[in-house]
Amino acid sequence: MQRGSMLRIKDARGALLQIRQGAVWLTQEGDPEDRYLGAGAHFRLDRDGIALVQALGAQTKVALIPARREAGSFWTRLLPA
């Protein structure tokens, strides 16, 4: 991500955001607290809605790892066996 660019994440409760390089500013819809996350930091999104991740560095690299779906969950039951 380039400095100032934004990543918009929708309805990703439980997903893990990892900051691999640079730094970001994280805002979650309905959360009164914004977060600064630097290289090596991680944060598990704790609510659905929109989450905005803004790159603060010139060469920011992030990874978004989806939430693990538990056996027997709604999503697992929709998948073919």
Secondary structure, DSSP 4 states (H G I P E B T S, - for coil): --TT-EEEEES-TT-EEEEEESEEEEEETT-S--EEEETT-EEE--SSSEEEEEE-STT-EEEEEPPPPPTTSHHHHHS--
